[in-house]
């Protein structure tokens, strides 16, 4: 199957220099389509996709805003996907992160921020987030893509299927560190950021994390409200991306992630089929339609 028919034309309009509107509409098309109905072409120019995750209250939104500033100051074009909790009424994004980042958008044409609703997806990641991130890559408009997650505990490990680099953000105090470890986030993180590092207990938290990790994982500190340590964090991101791009590791990394992503999409499709069968007044018709859909999917 292919992406919604308007996506290619909307991307073309965006690439003609008609502003962010066409890209935003293309994202809406992809976001509103089931992931298994979207097939985008390969990305010719890979863009660094950075996942920013961690427990609620760790200051991820503020840190992301500071990273936007740091990248833009360095001359980079930044795309941001902020995964917001879904509205219980409309199912849409609550837009909290978008509003908190609004100050970083004023008058800028090198920064694009889009809120996506989690819609109850596994891992607090919107089901279409990977496709939307790929769409941003295909647009050719960005040098880095930041994905900020909701911060919903254990299921945040789903960011591992989306990002080239995963930054786990925590704060001083063993409680948050232990919570993150129990949640499994340490197993998927590529680096750990201790934010709010002006609080008491920061050195102890850093030492505890380094002892607990048991592997060579960078641990850095930031005070996002003041911008302290943000430039050093950006340098860590850039260093990792340069390594992935130069040593041939990136294609293999993305292949592994795509394989796991395909399994998640297949699982979501299976659940959707089960729901359709359960809700259908005509079981035979529902099963026939599902089998036809499966035939199209696996032969396309």
DRENDO-1510 file (C-alpha; in Angstrom, 1 decimal, always signed):
<recs>
REC; n; res; u; v; w
REC; 1; UNK; +0.0; +0.0; +0.0 .
REC; 2; UNK; +1.0; +3.6; -0.4 .
REC; 3; UNK; +0.8; +6.8; +1.5 .
REC; 4; UNK; -2.3; +8.9; +1.1 .
REC; 5; UNK; -2.5; +10.2; -2.4 .
REC; 6; UNK; -2.1; +13.9; -1.4 .
REC; 7; UNK; +1.2; +13.4; +0.5 .
REC; 8; UNK; +3.5; +13.4; -2.5 .
REC; 9; UNK; +1.9; +16.6; -4.0 .
REC; 10; UNK; +1.9; +18.3; -0.6 .
REC; 11; UNK; +5.6; +17.5; -0.2 .
REC; 12; UNK; +6.3; +18.8; -3.7 .
REC; 13; UNK; +4.5; +22.1; -2.8 .
REC; 14; UNK; +6.6; +22.3; +0.4 .
REC; 15; UNK; +9.8; +21.8; -1.5 .
REC; 16; UNK; +8.8; +24.6; -3.9 .
REC; 17; UNK; +9.2; +26.9; -0.9 .
REC; 18; UNK; +5.6; +27.5; +0.0 .
REC; 19; UNK; +6.2; +27.4; +3.7 .
REC; 20; UNK; +5.2; +25.0; +6.4 .
REC; 21; UNK; +1.5; +24.7; +5.6 .
REC; 22; UNK; +1.9; +22.0; +2.9 .
REC; 23; UNK; +4.2; +20.0; +5.1 .
REC; 24; UNK; +1.8; +20.3; +8.1 .
REC; 25; UNK; -1.1; +19.0; +5.9 .
REC; 26; UNK; +1.0; +16.1; +4.6 .
REC; 27; UNK; +1.7; +15.2; +8.3 .
REC; 28; UNK; -2.0; +15.3; +9.1 .
REC; 29; UNK; -2.6; +12.9; +6.2 .
REC; 30; UNK; +0.0; +10.4; +7.4 .
REC; 31; UNK; -0.9; +10.8; +11.1 .
REC; 32; UNK; -4.6; +10.0; +10.4 .
REC; 33; UNK; -3.8; +6.9; +8.4 .
REC; 34; UNK; -3.2; +3.5; +10.1 .
REC; 35; UNK; +0.5; +2.8; +10.0 .
REC; 36; UNK; +0.0; -0.4; +8.0 .
REC; 37; UNK; -1.6; +1.7; +5.2 .
REC; 38; UNK; +1.4; +4.0; +4.8 .
REC; 39; UNK; +4.4; +3.1; +2.7 .
REC; 40; UNK; +6.9; +6.0; +2.2 .
REC; 41; UNK; +9.9; +5.8; -0.2 .
REC; 42; UNK; +13.4; +5.3; +1.2 .
REC; 43; UNK; +15.2; +8.3; +2.7 .
REC; 44; UNK; +18.0; +9.3; +0.5 .
REC; 45; UNK; +19.6; +11.8; +3.0 .
REC; 46; UNK; +19.3; +10.4; +6.5 .
REC; 47; UNK; +18.7; +13.0; +9.3 .
REC; 48; UNK; +19.6; +12.5; +12.9 .
REC; 49; UNK; +16.5; +11.5; +14.8 .
REC; 50; UNK; +17.0; +12.1; +18.6 .
REC; 51; UNK; +14.5; +10.7; +21.1 .
REC; 52; UNK; +14.2; +12.7; +24.4 .
REC; 53; UNK; +12.5; +10.6; +27.0 .
REC; 54; UNK; +12.3; +10.1; +30.8 .
REC; 55; UNK; +9.9; +10.3; +33.7 .
REC; 56; UNK; +7.3; +13.1; +34.0 .
REC; 57; UNK; +8.7; +16.3; +35.6 .
REC; 58; UNK; +12.2; +15.9; +34.4 .
REC; 59; UNK; +12.1; +19.1; +32.4 .
REC; 60; UNK; +12.1; +17.4; +28.9 .
REC; 61; UNK; +10.1; +20.2; +27.3 .
REC; 62; UNK; +12.3; +23.0; +28.6 .
REC; 63; UNK; +15.4; +21.0; +27.6 .
REC; 64; UNK; +14.0; +20.4; +24.1 .
REC; 65; UNK; +13.3; +24.1; +23.8 .
REC; 66; UNK; +16.9; +24.9; +24.7 .
REC; 67; UNK; +18.2; +22.3; +22.2 .
REC; 68; UNK; +16.1; +24.0; +19.5 .
REC; 69; UNK; +17.9; +27.3; +20.3 .
REC; 70; UNK; +21.3; +25.6; +20.4 .
REC; 71; UNK; +20.8; +23.9; +17.0 .
REC; 72; UNK; +19.3; +26.9; +15.4 .
REC; 73; UNK; +22.1; +29.1; +16.7 .
REC; 74; UNK; +24.6; +26.6; +15.1 .
REC; 75; UNK; +22.8; +27.1; +11.7 .
REC; 76; UNK; +20.9; +23.8; +11.8 .
REC; 77; UNK; +17.3; +23.4; +10.7 .
REC; 78; UNK; +15.3; +21.7; +13.4 .
REC; 79; UNK; +12.1; +19.5; +13.2 .
REC; 80; UNK; +10.4; +18.7; +16.5 .
REC; 81; UNK; +7.7; +16.1; +17.2 .
REC; 82; UNK; +6.2; +16.5; +20.6 .
REC; 83; UNK; +4.2; +13.5; +21.7 .
REC; 84; UNK; +1.4; +14.9; +23.9 .
REC; 85; UNK; -1.2; +13.1; +25.9 .
REC; 86; UNK; -4.5; +12.6; +24.0 .
REC; 87; UNK; -7.6; +14.6; +24.9 .
REC; 88; UNK; -10.1; +12.2; +26.5 .
REC; 89; UNK; -12.8; +14.0; +24.5 .
REC; 90; UNK; -11.5; +14.5; +21.0 .
REC; 91; UNK; -8.5; +12.1; +21.0 .
REC; 92; UNK; -6.3; +14.9; +19.7 .
REC; 93; UNK; -3.1; +16.2; +21.2 .
REC; 94; UNK; -3.5; +18.4; +24.3 .
REC; 95; UNK; -0.7; +20.6; +22.8 .
REC; 96; UNK; +1.0; +21.4; +26.1 .
REC; 97; UNK; +4.5; +20.9; +24.7 .
REC; 98; UNK; +3.7; +22.9; +21.6 .
REC; 99; UNK; +2.6; +25.8; +23.7 .
REC; 100; UNK; +5.6; +25.6; +26.0 .
REC; 101; UNK; +7.9; +25.7; +23.0 .
REC; 102; UNK; +6.0; +28.6; +21.3 .
REC; 103; UNK; +8.7; +31.1; +22.3 .
REC; 104; UNK; +11.3; +29.2; +20.3 .
REC; 105; UNK; +9.1; +29.5; +17.1 .
REC; 106; UNK; +8.6; +33.3; +17.1 .
REC; 107; UNK; +9.9; +34.7; +13.8 .
REC; 108; UNK; +11.8; +31.5; +12.8 .
REC; 109; UNK; +11.7; +29.7; +9.5 .
REC; 110; UNK; +14.3; +27.1; +10.5 .
REC; 111; UNK; +12.3; +25.5; +13.2 .
REC; 112; UNK; +9.1; +23.4; +12.8 .
REC; 113; UNK; +7.3; +21.9; +15.9 .
REC; 114; UNK; +4.4; +19.5; +15.6 .
REC; 115; UNK; +2.4; +18.0; +18.5 .
REC; 116; UNK; +1.2; +14.5; +18.0 .
REC; 117; UNK; -1.4; +12.8; +20.1 .
REC; 118; UNK; -0.4; +9.6; +21.8 .
REC; 119; UNK; -3.9; +8.2; +21.4 .
REC; 120; UNK; -3.3; +5.5; +23.9 .
REC; 121; UNK; -0.5; +4.0; +21.7 .
REC; 122; UNK; +1.9; +1.5; +23.3 .
REC; 123; UNK; +4.9; +3.2; +24.6 .
REC; 124; UNK; +3.1; +6.6; +24.7 .
REC; 125; UNK; +4.3; +7.0; +21.2 .
REC; 126; UNK; +1.7; +8.0; +18.5 .
REC; 127; UNK; +1.3; +5.0; +16.2 .
REC; 128; UNK; +2.2; +7.2; +13.2 .
REC; 129; UNK; +5.2; +8.9; +14.8 .
REC; 130; UNK; +7.8; +6.9; +12.8 .
REC; 131; UNK; +6.0; +7.6; +9.6 .
REC; 132; UNK; +5.8; +11.3; +10.4 .
REC; 133; UNK; +9.5; +11.4; +11.3 .
REC; 134; UNK; +10.3; +9.7; +8.0 .
REC; 135; UNK; +8.1; +12.3; +6.3 .
REC; 136; UNK; +10.2; +15.1; +7.9 .
REC; 137; UNK; +13.4; +13.4; +6.6 .
REC; 138; UNK; +11.9; +13.1; +3.1 .
REC; 139; UNK; +11.0; +16.8; +3.1 .
REC; 140; UNK; +14.8; +17.6; +3.0 .
REC; 141; UNK; +14.1; +20.6; +5.3 .
REC; 142; UNK; +15.9; +19.5; +8.4 .
REC; 143; UNK; +19.3; +18.7; +9.8 .
REC; 144; UNK; +18.1; +17.1; +13.0 .
REC; 145; UNK; +14.7; +15.8; +14.2 .
REC; 146; UNK; +13.9; +15.8; +18.0 .
REC; 147; UNK; +11.1; +13.6; +19.3 .
REC; 148; UNK; +10.0; +14.4; +22.9 .
REC; 149; UNK; +7.9; +11.7; +24.5 .
REC; 150; UNK; +5.1; +12.0; +27.1 .
REC; 151; UNK; +7.1; +10.4; +29.9 .
REC; 152; UNK; +4.8; +7.5; +30.9 .
REC; 153; UNK; +7.1; +5.1; +32.7 .
REC; 154; UNK; +7.9; +1.6; +31.5 .
REC; 155; UNK; +6.2; +1.9; +28.1 .
REC; 156; UNK; +8.5; +4.7; +27.1 .
REC; 157; UNK; +11.0; +2.1; +25.8 .
REC; 158; UNK; +9.0; +2.2; +22.6 .
REC; 159; UNK; +11.1; +5.2; +21.6 .
REC; 160; UNK; +13.8; +2.7; +20.9 .
REC; 161; UNK; +12.0; +1.8; +17.7 .
REC; 162; UNK; +12.0; +5.4; +16.4 .
REC; 163; UNK; +15.3; +7.2; +17.3 .
REC; 164; UNK; +18.9; +6.9; +16.2 .
REC; 165; UNK; +20.0; +8.4; +19.5 .
REC; 166; UNK; +18.0; +8.1; +22.8 .
REC; 167; UNK; +18.6; +10.6; +25.6 .
REC; 168; UNK; +17.2; +9.6; +29.0 .
REC; 169; UNK; +16.4; +12.7; +31.1 .
REC; 170; UNK; +16.2; +12.4; +34.8 .
REC; 171; UNK; +16.7; +14.7; +37.8 .
REC; 172; UNK; +18.8; +14.5; +41.0 .
REC; 173; UNK; +17.6; +12.1; +43.6 .
REC; 174; UNK; +17.8; +8.3; +43.7 .
REC; 175; UNK; +14.1; +7.9; +43.4 .
REC; 176; UNK; +13.9; +9.0; +39.8 .
REC; 177; UNK; +17.1; +7.1; +38.9 .
REC; 178; UNK; +15.8; +3.9; +40.3 .
REC; 179; UNK; +12.4; +4.4; +38.7 .
REC; 180; UNK; +14.1; +4.8; +35.4 .
REC; 181; UNK; +16.1; +1.7; +35.9 .
REC; 182; UNK; +13.1; -0.4; +36.8 .
REC; 183; UNK; +11.2; +1.0; +33.8 .
REC; 184; UNK; +13.8; -0.5; +31.5 .
REC; 185; UNK; +14.8; +2.9; +30.0 .
REC; 186; UNK; +18.4; +2.3; +30.8 .
REC; 187; UNK; +18.6; -0.6; +28.5 .
REC; 188; UNK; +17.6; +1.5; +25.5 .
REC; 189; UNK; +19.3; +4.8; +26.3 .
REC; 190; UNK; +22.4; +5.9; +24.5 .
REC; 191; UNK; +23.1; +8.7; +27.0 .
REC; 192; UNK; +21.7; +9.9; +30.3 .
REC; 193; UNK; +21.0; +13.6; +31.1 .
REC; 194; UNK; +20.7; +14.7; +34.7 .
REC; 195; UNK; +18.6; +17.9; +34.4 .
REC; 196; UNK; +18.0; +20.4; +37.1 .
REC; 197; UNK; +21.6; +19.8; +38.1 .
REC; 198; UNK; +21.6; +22.9; +40.4 .
REC; 199; UNK; +19.7; +20.9; +42.9 .
REC; 200; UNK; +21.3; +19.2; +45.9 .
REC; 201; UNK; +22.3; +15.6; +45.3 .
REC; 202; UNK; +23.5; +16.0; +41.7 .
REC; 203; UNK; +27.0; +14.5; +42.2 .
REC; 204; UNK; +25.5; +11.5; +44.1 .
REC; 205; UNK; +23.0; +10.9; +41.3 .
REC; 206; UNK; +25.6; +11.0; +38.6 .
REC; 207; UNK; +27.9; +8.6; +40.5 .
REC; 208; UNK; +24.9; +6.3; +41.2 .
REC; 209; UNK; +24.0; +6.2; +37.5 .
REC; 210; UNK; +27.5; +5.5; +36.4 .
REC; 211; UNK; +27.8; +2.6; +38.8 .
REC; 212; UNK; +24.4; +1.2; +37.9 .
REC; 213; UNK; +24.7; +1.4; +34.2 .
REC; 214; UNK; +27.4; -1.2; +34.0 .
REC; 215; UNK; +28.3; +0.0; +30.5 .
REC; 216; UNK; +30.1; +2.8; +28.8 .
REC; 217; UNK; +27.2; +5.3; +28.6 .
REC; 218; UNK; +27.8; +9.1; +28.7 .
REC; 219; UNK; +26.2; +10.8; +31.7 .
REC; 220; UNK; +26.0; +14.6; +31.5 .
REC; 221; UNK; +24.3; +17.3; +33.4 .
REC; 222; UNK; +22.1; +20.3; +32.4 .
REC; 223; UNK; +20.1; +23.1; +34.0 .
REC; 224; UNK; +17.7; +23.6; +31.1 .
REC; 225; UNK; +16.0; +26.7; +32.7 .
REC; 226; UNK; +19.3; +28.5; +32.4 .
REC; 227; UNK; +20.7; +26.8; +29.3 .
REC; 228; UNK; +23.6; +25.3; +31.3 .
REC; 229; UNK; +25.1; +22.2; +29.7 .
REC; 230; UNK; +22.9; +22.3; +26.7 .
REC; 231; UNK; +25.7; +23.0; +24.2 .
REC; 232; UNK; +27.7; +20.1; +25.6 .
REC; 233; UNK; +24.6; +17.9; +25.2 .
REC; 234; UNK; +24.3; +19.0; +21.6 .
REC; 235; UNK; +27.9; +18.2; +21.0 .
REC; 236; UNK; +27.3; +14.7; +22.4 .
REC; 237; UNK; +24.4; +14.2; +19.9 .
REC; 238; UNK; +26.6; +15.4; +17.1 .
REC; 239; UNK; +29.5; +13.2; +18.1 .
REC; 240; UNK; +27.3; +10.1; +18.1 .
REC; 241; UNK; +25.7; +11.0; +14.7 .
REC; 242; UNK; +29.1; +11.6; +13.2 .
REC; 243; UNK; +30.2; +8.1; +14.4 .
REC; 244; UNK; +27.1; +6.4; +13.1 .
REC; 245; UNK; +27.4; +8.1; +9.8 .
REC; 246; UNK; +31.1; +7.4; +9.3 .
REC; 247; UNK; +31.6; +3.9; +10.5 .
REC; 248; UNK; +28.7; +2.3; +8.5 .
REC; 249; UNK; +26.7; +1.5; +11.7 .
REC; 250; UNK; +23.6; +3.6; +10.7 .
REC; 251; UNK; +22.1; +1.4; +8.0 .
REC; 252; UNK; +22.4; -1.7; +10.3 .
REC; 253; UNK; +20.9; +0.2; +13.3 .
REC; 254; UNK; +18.0; +1.4; +11.2 .
REC; 255; UNK; +17.4; -2.0; +9.7 .
REC; 256; UNK; +17.1; -3.5; +13.2 .
REC; 257; UNK; +14.7; -0.8; +14.3 .
REC; 258; UNK; +12.6; -1.2; +11.2 .
REC; 259; UNK; +12.3; -5.0; +11.9 .
REC; 260; UNK; +11.1; -4.4; +15.4 .
REC; 261; UNK; +8.8; -1.6; +14.1 .
REC; 262; UNK; +7.3; -4.0; +11.5 .
REC; 263; UNK; +6.5; -6.4; +14.3 .
REC; 264; UNK; +4.7; -3.7; +16.3 .
REC; 265; UNK; +2.7; -2.6; +13.3 .
REC; 266; UNK; +1.7; -6.2; +12.6 .
REC; 267; UNK; +0.6; -6.5; +16.2 .
REC; 268; UNK; -1.5; -3.3; +15.9 .
REC; 269; UNK; -3.0; -4.5; +12.6 .
REC; 270; UNK; -4.0; -7.8; +14.2 .
REC; 271; UNK; -5.7; -5.9; +17.1 .
REC; 272; UNK; -7.5; -3.7; +14.6 .
REC; 273; UNK; -8.7; -6.8; +12.7 .
REC; 274; UNK; -9.9; -8.4; +15.9 .
REC; 275; UNK; -11.8; -5.2; +16.8 .
REC; 276; UNK; -13.4; -5.1; +13.3 .
REC; 277; UNK; -14.6; -8.7; +13.7 .
REC; 278; UNK; -15.9; -8.1; +17.1 .
REC; 279; UNK; -17.9; -5.0; +16.0 .
REC; 280; UNK; -19.1; -6.4; +12.7 .
REC; 281; UNK; -22.7; -7.6; +12.5 .
REC; 282; UNK; -21.7; -9.8; +9.6 .
REC; 283; UNK; -18.8; -12.0; +10.6 .
REC; 284; UNK; -18.3; -13.6; +7.2 .
REC; 285; UNK; -18.1; -10.3; +5.5 .
REC; 286; UNK; -15.6; -8.9; +8.1 .
REC; 287; UNK; -13.4; -12.0; +7.7 .
REC; 288; UNK; -13.5; -11.8; +3.9 .
REC; 289; UNK; -12.5; -8.1; +4.0 .
REC; 290; UNK; -9.7; -8.7; +6.4 .
REC; 291; UNK; -8.3; -11.6; +4.2 .
REC; 292; UNK; -8.5; -9.4; +1.1 .
REC; 293; UNK; -6.7; -6.6; +3.0 .
REC; 294; UNK; -4.0; -9.1; +4.1 .
REC; 295; UNK; -3.5; -10.3; +0.6 .
REC; 296; UNK; -3.0; -6.7; -0.7 .
REC; 297; UNK; -0.7; -5.9; +2.2 .
REC; 298; UNK; +1.7; -8.8; +1.8 .
REC; 299; UNK; +1.8; -8.8; -2.0 .
REC; 300; UNK; +2.2; -5.0; -2.4 .
</recs>
